Amino acid sequence: MIYITRKESFCAAHKVARPDWSEEKNREVFGKCSNVNWHGHNYTLWVTVKGEVNPETGFVANLAEISTLIKVNVLDKVDHRNLDLDVDFMKGKISSTEILAIEVWKQLEASINALGCTLHCIKLQETEKNYVEYFG
């Protein structure tokens, strides 16, 4: 088994808040991330797949194909967008980095697995100091 990772990046705005809570409660729980005027991040996304090396190509997966799937299924939807207002797969969800990573996984899993490899991990870095890893 071998693992290979594609790194991408995008910029997006969001507000971590629950609409059923007051502004005060959101601020108490989520701090400055619940700013009523939103805030943005320069996210870095790592998509790791695993599988056996194809003896004909020497690849687990063609990274150009992986990159295209990431672009079509994720980046085109989130880059320079408001995660809470503009992104179909985030509608009605708290836009924490944890939930965003889970939803990115859902956007990619079937199409990546159809290439003959397996989606192994989504790593999503929100800030220089914070990232999450999701293994499905």
N, C-alpha and C positions, 0 to 999 in steps of 0.2 A: 504494500500500500504506500502510495506517495501522495503528498499534498502540494498544491500549487495555489498561489494567491494573486489576485488582481486588485490593485489599489486604484481608487477613483476619488474624486472630491466634488463637493457641491456646496452652495451657499443657500441658506434658507432661514426664514423667520418663524418664530412660534411664540406661544405663551403657554406655560405649564400652569393649568388651572382647571378647576371643575366648575362648570357653569351653574351647578346646583348649590354651590357655596357662595357665601358673601365675599366681597373683595377683601375684607379683613381676614377671613378664614383662609382664603387662598394665599394671602401674603404671609400669614403665620406659618402655613405648612410648606409653601413653595418658595418663599422669599422673593428676591428680585426677579426670579424666573416667571413670576406671575404678573409682571408689569402689564398694566392695562393697554399700553401702547406697543406691546410686542417687543421682541429683541431678536437678534440674529446670530448665527454661527457660521463659521467656515468648517464644515464637516469633512472628515476623511473616512472613507468606507473601504474596508478590505473584505473581499469575498474569497473564501478559501474552498476549494473543491478537492475531493480525494478520489483515488481509483488506482487502477493498474496502468502501467505504461503500455500504450499500444505499440507493438513491435514494428508496425508498418510506418508510424509517424514519429515515434519517440515521445509522444505527448500523452499526458493524462487527459487533457482537453486542450483544444486550440484556444489560447487566450484572446485572440481576436474575436472569436465567437462569444466567449464569456463577456468580453468588454461590450459587445453589441447588445447582448441580453441585459446587462446592467444599464446601459444607456436607455434602451427602449422601455424596460419595465420599471426603472427607478429614476434615473437622472433626469430624463425628459419630463417627469412628473413633479420632481421636487426642487430642481435647481432654480434659484432665484424666485422661489415661491413662498407663500405662507403655508406652512404645514397644516395649520388648523383650518384655513379657509379654502385653499386651492387644491389640495391633494386628496384625490378620491379615496385612496386606501387608508387615509388618516381621519376621515370624517367621523365625528362622534367619539374619538379616542383622545385620551390625554397624550399630548405630544412630547412625552419624556423620551430621552434617548433610548431607554429600555424598550418602550413600546414601539418606537420607530424601528429599532433593530429587528424586533419580531415581525413587524409588518413588511420590512424589506425582505426578510427571509421568505415570507409567504408570496411575495411578488416574484421571487426568483426560483424557488425550489423546483417546480415542475419543469420549467424550461431548461434549467441546468441539468437536472437528472435525465432529461430526454437526450442529452448529448452523450450519454453513456458513462458519465461520472456521477458523483454524489456531492451535493452541497454539504459541506462540513461545518463552516462557521461564518457568521457575519460579525465583523468587528466594526464598530462605529465610534469614532472619536468626535466628541462634541467640542471640547476645549483642549488646550495643551495638557491639562491635568486630569481630564475625565474621558473615559471610554468604556464601552460595554462590549461584551462578547456573548453571542447567542449561538447555541449549538442545536437548535431545533428541539 
